[in-house]
């Protein structure tokens, strides 16, 4: 298990909350530590949103506890009703993100003595808010996340795995069970990368120029994700229709293999192109004239399917499954071309920023 920034931030936030509560001479600083755990967030933007929501949620929880405790007394059944009312109000106001801490506030206040209950509630509420404040400060100043670095590295790592498995699958060299397990793993990894992209998208910029560059990068990374998804769909189709792939004529099999080998190399080069590590003669898709065009491939496969249908009559035959493979390959190719255009446009307008990123090693 790796010690990450999120784990470190959580520990630091708890320590800071304890010391801050003791400095303010608040009793039971443990509640400040608990509040810090709920308030820690992965991004600065989410930290800002959390402060607003947690303040609102804690106020609702504290008010519910004070009202029920003052009217009906401090009893377990009263605390239960206070929690129910708090939940209803929080759901109504769409503050579900701060429900947990609001309920903690209700409970820590409702355990207080009947005498001086209002003063006790104010102190406990202040203690919880100290924890929220401590976590927010840590989010702002401690180990600011670099989600672009994580996003690019994760995308490249995932794509390298997909490329290896496609090359094995199209050559019928991969074992069925291993490929099935790898597909499941690759799909889970892809979902995690989608979350990293959302976190990177939430990162805020503070100048108009930086915002413009960030928007262009978001478009590129979005297309990178789409293209990776298309390659994963291609691998899945090769796996699902491996029997049809094995039984097709050698000429068609060779066309698919060569086409995929070329596209996979092209995909690898696009990652290098984005980071400015590809020699200029290779920044364009040279060599495509040596391969069949899309319409030529479609004609070859259409002729093959007609031929198979003539042989097998009206019975359902497996050749139609080859169209699923072909459609995924062509879709993958079109998205690679679109990604190439986006990267070329970005480099045309922001070549100096790309140079700085490469020199400072911000991308890889």
C-alpha positions as CSV (number, residue, x, y, z in Angstrom):
1,X,0.0,0.0,0.0
2,X,1.4,3.4,-1.1
3,X,1.5,6.4,1.2
4,X,-0.2,9.1,-0.9
5,X,-0.9,12.8,-0.4
6,X,-4.5,12.2,0.6
7,X,-3.4,10.0,3.5
8,X,-0.8,12.5,4.6
9,X,-3.2,15.4,4.4
10,X,-5.8,13.6,6.5
11,X,-3.2,12.9,9.2
12,X,-1.9,16.5,9.2
13,X,-5.5,17.9,9.3
14,X,-6.3,15.8,12.4
15,X,-3.1,16.9,14.2
16,X,-3.7,20.5,13.2
17,X,-7.4,20.3,14.4
18,X,-6.3,18.9,17.8
19,X,-3.7,21.6,18.4
20,X,-6.0,24.4,17.2
21,X,-8.8,23.2,19.5
22,X,-6.4,23.0,22.5
23,X,-5.0,26.4,21.6
24,X,-8.6,27.8,21.8
25,X,-9.1,25.9,25.0
26,X,-12.1,24.0,23.7
27,X,-13.1,20.9,25.6
28,X,-13.1,17.5,23.8
29,X,-10.8,18.3,20.9
30,X,-11.4,14.8,19.6
31,X,-14.5,16.1,17.9
32,X,-12.4,18.6,16.0
33,X,-10.3,15.7,14.8
34,X,-13.4,13.8,13.7
35,X,-14.7,16.8,11.8
36,X,-11.4,17.2,10.0
37,X,-11.7,13.6,8.7
38,X,-15.1,14.4,7.1
39,X,-13.9,17.8,5.7
40,X,-10.7,16.7,4.0
41,X,-11.1,16.9,0.2
42,X,-8.9,16.0,-2.9
43,X,-9.0,19.4,-4.6
44,X,-8.9,23.0,-3.5
45,X,-12.2,23.7,-5.3
46,X,-13.9,20.9,-3.5
47,X,-12.4,22.2,-0.2
48,X,-14.0,25.6,-0.9
49,X,-17.4,24.0,-1.6
50,X,-17.0,21.8,1.5
51,X,-16.5,24.8,3.8
52,X,-19.8,26.4,2.6
53,X,-21.8,23.1,2.8
54,X,-20.3,22.0,6.1
55,X,-21.1,25.4,7.7
56,X,-24.7,25.1,6.5
57,X,-25.0,21.5,7.5
58,X,-23.5,22.0,11.0
59,X,-25.8,25.0,11.6
60,X,-28.8,22.9,10.7
61,X,-27.6,20.0,12.9
62,X,-26.9,22.3,15.8
63,X,-30.2,24.1,15.6
64,X,-32.1,20.8,15.4
65,X,-30.2,19.5,18.5
66,X,-30.8,22.7,20.4
67,X,-34.5,22.9,19.6
68,X,-35.2,19.2,20.5
69,X,-32.9,19.2,23.5
70,X,-34.4,22.4,24.9
71,X,-38.0,21.3,24.4
72,X,-37.9,17.6,25.1
73,X,-34.7,17.2,27.1
74,X,-31.5,15.2,26.4
75,X,-32.7,11.7,25.8
76,X,-31.7,9.0,23.3
77,X,-35.2,8.9,21.7
78,X,-35.1,12.7,21.3
79,X,-31.7,12.5,19.7
80,X,-33.1,10.0,17.2
81,X,-36.0,12.3,16.2
82,X,-33.5,15.2,15.9
83,X,-31.4,13.2,13.5
84,X,-34.5,12.3,11.4
85,X,-35.5,16.0,11.2
86,X,-31.9,17.0,10.3
87,X,-31.8,14.4,7.5
88,X,-35.1,15.6,6.1
89,X,-34.0,19.2,6.0
90,X,-30.6,18.3,4.5
91,X,-32.2,16.3,1.7
92,X,-34.7,19.1,1.1
93,X,-31.9,21.6,0.7
94,X,-29.8,19.2,-1.3
95,X,-26.9,19.2,1.1
96,X,-26.3,15.5,1.0
97,X,-22.5,16.0,0.9
98,X,-22.4,17.3,4.5
99,X,-25.0,15.0,6.0
100,X,-22.5,12.9,7.9
101,X,-20.9,15.7,9.7
102,X,-24.2,17.4,10.4
103,X,-25.4,14.2,12.1
104,X,-22.2,14.0,14.1
105,X,-22.9,17.5,15.3
106,X,-26.4,16.5,16.4
107,X,-25.1,13.5,18.4
108,X,-22.2,15.3,20.1
109,X,-24.6,18.1,21.2
110,X,-27.4,15.8,22.3
111,X,-25.1,14.0,24.7
112,X,-24.6,17.1,26.8
113,X,-26.1,17.8,30.2
114,X,-29.5,19.3,30.7
115,X,-28.0,22.3,32.7
116,X,-26.4,25.0,30.6
117,X,-27.4,23.0,27.5
118,X,-27.3,26.0,25.2
119,X,-23.7,27.0,26.2
120,X,-22.7,23.3,25.8
121,X,-24.2,23.2,22.3
122,X,-22.3,26.4,21.3
123,X,-19.0,25.0,22.5
124,X,-19.5,21.6,20.7
125,X,-20.6,23.4,17.5
126,X,-17.5,25.6,17.7
127,X,-15.3,22.5,18.2
128,X,-16.7,20.8,15.2
129,X,-16.2,23.9,13.1
130,X,-12.6,24.2,14.2
131,X,-12.0,20.7,12.7
132,X,-13.7,21.8,9.4
133,X,-11.5,25.0,9.4
134,X,-8.3,23.0,10.1
135,X,-9.0,20.6,7.2
136,X,-9.8,23.4,4.8
137,X,-6.5,25.2,5.6
138,X,-4.6,21.9,5.1
139,X,-6.4,21.4,1.8
140,X,-5.3,24.9,0.7
141,X,-1.6,24.9,1.7
142,X,-0.5,21.3,2.1
143,X,0.7,19.2,-1.0
144,X,-1.5,20.9,-3.7
145,X,-2.5,18.0,-6.0
146,X,-1.2,17.8,-9.6
147,X,-3.9,15.9,-11.3
148,X,-2.7,16.6,-14.8
149,X,0.5,14.6,-14.0
150,X,-1.5,11.7,-12.6
151,X,-4.0,11.9,-15.5
152,X,-1.4,11.7,-18.2
153,X,0.6,9.0,-16.5
154,X,-2.5,6.9,-15.8
155,X,-3.7,7.2,-19.4
156,X,-0.4,6.2,-20.8
157,X,0.0,3.3,-18.5
158,X,-3.5,2.1,-19.3
159,X,-3.0,2.5,-23.1
160,X,0.3,0.6,-23.0
161,X,-1.5,-2.3,-21.5
162,X,-4.4,-2.2,-24.0
163,X,-1.9,-2.0,-26.9
164,X,0.0,-5.1,-25.7
165,X,-3.3,-7.1,-25.3
166,X,-4.6,-6.0,-28.7
167,X,-1.4,-7.1,-30.4
168,X,-1.7,-10.5,-28.7
169,X,-5.4,-10.9,-29.3
170,X,-5.2,-10.1,-33.1
171,X,-2.5,-12.7,-33.4
172,X,-4.6,-15.3,-31.5
173,X,-1.7,-15.5,-29.0
174,X,-3.5,-14.6,-25.8
175,X,-5.1,-17.2,-23.4
176,X,-8.8,-16.8,-23.1
177,X,-9.1,-16.6,-19.3
178,X,-6.2,-14.2,-19.0
179,X,-7.7,-11.9,-21.6
180,X,-11.1,-11.9,-19.9
181,X,-9.5,-11.1,-16.5
182,X,-7.4,-8.3,-18.1
183,X,-10.4,-6.8,-19.8
184,X,-12.1,-6.5,-16.4
185,X,-9.0,-4.9,-14.8
186,X,-8.5,-2.5,-17.7
187,X,-12.2,-1.4,-17.5
188,X,-11.9,-0.7,-13.8
189,X,-8.7,1.2,-14.4
190,X,-10.5,3.3,-17.0
191,X,-13.2,4.2,-14.6
192,X,-10.6,5.4,-12.1
193,X,-9.0,7.6,-14.8
194,X,-12.4,9.2,-15.5
195,X,-12.5,10.3,-11.8
196,X,-9.0,11.7,-12.1
197,X,-10.1,13.7,-15.1
198,X,-13.1,15.1,-13.2
199,X,-10.7,16.2,-10.4
200,X,-8.4,17.8,-12.9
201,X,-11.3,19.5,-14.5
202,X,-12.3,21.0,-11.1
203,X,-8.8,22.6,-10.6
204,X,-9.1,26.3,-10.8
205,X,-6.9,28.7,-12.7
206,X,-6.4,32.3,-11.7
207,X,-5.4,34.1,-15.0
208,X,-7.3,34.4,-18.3
209,X,-4.3,33.0,-20.2
210,X,-4.0,30.0,-17.9
211,X,-7.8,29.4,-18.2
212,X,-7.6,29.4,-22.0
213,X,-4.8,26.9,-22.0
214,X,-6.6,24.7,-19.4
215,X,-9.7,24.6,-21.6
216,X,-7.7,23.4,-24.6
217,X,-6.0,20.8,-22.4
218,X,-9.3,19.5,-21.2
219,X,-10.5,19.0,-24.7
220,X,-7.3,17.0,-25.5
221,X,-7.6,14.9,-22.4
222,X,-11.2,14.3,-23.0
223,X,-10.4,13.0,-26.5
224,X,-7.5,10.9,-25.1
225,X,-10.1,9.2,-22.8
226,X,-12.5,8.7,-25.7
227,X,-9.7,7.2,-27.9
228,X,-8.5,4.9,-25.1
229,X,-12.1,3.8,-24.7
230,X,-12.3,3.0,-28.4
231,X,-9.2,0.9,-28.2
232,X,-10.6,-1.0,-25.2
233,X,-13.8,-1.6,-27.2
234,X,-11.7,-2.9,-30.0
235,X,-9.9,-5.3,-27.7
236,X,-13.3,-6.5,-26.3
237,X,-14.6,-7.2,-29.8
238,X,-11.4,-9.2,-30.7
239,X,-12.0,-11.2,-27.5
240,X,-15.7,-11.8,-28.1
241,X,-15.3,-12.8,-31.7
242,X,-11.9,-14.7,-31.4
243,X,-13.4,-17.8,-33.1
244,X,-14.6,-15.8,-36.1
245,X,-11.3,-14.1,-36.3
246,X,-9.5,-17.4,-36.3
247,X,-11.7,-18.9,-39.0
248,X,-11.6,-15.9,-41.5
249,X,-9.4,-16.2,-44.6
250,X,-5.7,-15.4,-44.0
251,X,-5.8,-12.4,-46.3
252,X,-8.5,-10.7,-44.2
253,X,-6.8,-11.6,-41.0
254,X,-3.6,-10.1,-42.2
255,X,-5.4,-6.9,-43.2
256,X,-6.8,-6.5,-39.7
257,X,-3.5,-7.3,-38.1
258,X,-1.5,-4.8,-40.2
259,X,-4.2,-2.1,-39.7
260,X,-4.2,-2.5,-36.0
261,X,-0.4,-2.7,-35.7
262,X,-0.3,0.6,-37.6
263,X,-3.0,2.3,-35.5
264,X,-1.4,1.1,-32.2
265,X,2.0,2.5,-33.2
266,X,0.2,5.7,-34.2
267,X,-1.4,5.9,-30.8
268,X,1.9,5.4,-29.0
269,X,3.4,8.2,-31.1
270,X,0.6,10.6,-30.2
271,X,1.6,10.4,-26.5
272,X,5.1,11.3,-27.5
273,X,3.9,14.1,-29.8
274,X,1.8,15.7,-27.0
275,X,4.9,15.9,-24.8
276,X,7.1,17.3,-27.6
277,X,9.3,14.2,-27.6
278,X,8.7,13.1,-31.2
279,X,11.0,14.2,-34.0
280,X,9.3,16.6,-36.4
281,X,9.3,14.2,-39.4
282,X,7.2,11.8,-37.3
283,X,4.6,14.3,-36.1
284,X,2.4,13.7,-39.1
285,X,0.7,10.5,-40.0
286,X,3.1,9.4,-42.8
287,X,2.8,6.0,-44.4
288,X,-1.0,5.9,-44.5
289,X,-0.9,5.9,-48.2
290,X,0.7,2.5,-48.0
291,X,-2.4,1.1,-46.4
292,X,-5.9,0.4,-47.7
293,X,-8.4,3.3,-47.3
294,X,-11.5,2.8,-45.3
295,X,-13.8,2.4,-48.3
296,X,-11.5,-0.2,-49.8
297,X,-11.6,-2.2,-46.5
298,X,-15.3,-2.0,-46.4
299,X,-15.6,-3.2,-50.0
300,X,-13.3,-6.2,-49.2
301,X,-15.4,-7.2,-46.1
302,X,-18.7,-6.6,-47.9
303,X,-17.6,-8.9,-50.7
304,X,-16.5,-11.5,-48.2
305,X,-19.8,-11.4,-46.3
306,X,-21.8,-11.7,-49.6
307,X,-19.7,-14.7,-50.5
308,X,-20.3,-16.4,-47.2
309,X,-24.0,-15.7,-47.3
310,X,-24.2,-17.2,-50.8
311,X,-22.5,-20.4,-49.4
312,X,-24.6,-20.7,-46.3
313,X,-28.0,-19.6,-47.7
314,X,-30.5,-18.0,-45.4
315,X,-29.0,-19.5,-42.3
316,X,-27.4,-17.1,-39.8
317,X,-23.7,-17.1,-40.2
318,X,-20.8,-15.7,-38.1
319,X,-19.4,-13.4,-40.8
320,X,-21.6,-10.6,-39.6
321,X,-19.7,-10.6,-36.4
322,X,-16.7,-9.4,-38.3
323,X,-18.5,-6.2,-39.0
324,X,-18.4,-5.5,-35.3
325,X,-14.6,-5.8,-35.3
326,X,-14.3,-3.7,-38.4
327,X,-16.6,-1.0,-37.1
328,X,-14.6,-0.8,-33.8
329,X,-11.3,-0.5,-35.7
330,X,-12.6,2.2,-38.0
331,X,-14.1,4.1,-35.1
332,X,-10.8,3.8,-33.2
333,X,-8.9,5.1,-36.3
334,X,-11.2,8.2,-36.7
335,X,-10.8,9.1,-33.0
336,X,-7.0,8.8,-33.4
337,X,-7.1,11.2,-36.3
338,X,-9.2,13.7,-34.3
339,X,-6.8,13.4,-31.3
340,X,-3.9,14.1,-33.7
341,X,-5.6,17.3,-35.0
342,X,-6.3,18.5,-31.5
343,X,-2.7,18.0,-30.4
344,X,-1.4,19.7,-33.5
345,X,-3.7,22.7,-32.9
346,X,-2.6,22.9,-29.3
347,X,1.1,22.9,-30.3
348,X,0.5,25.6,-32.9
349,X,-1.0,28.0,-30.4
350,X,0.9,27.0,-27.2
351,X,4.3,25.8,-28.3
352,X,6.1,27.9,-25.6
353,X,3.9,26.4,-22.8
354,X,4.6,22.9,-24.1
355,X,8.4,23.6,-24.0
356,X,8.1,24.8,-20.4
357,X,6.2,21.7,-19.5
358,X,8.8,19.5,-21.0
359,X,11.7,21.3,-19.4
360,X,10.0,21.4,-15.9
361,X,8.8,17.7,-16.4
362,X,5.2,18.6,-15.5
363,X,3.7,16.1,-17.9
364,X,5.7,13.0,-17.3
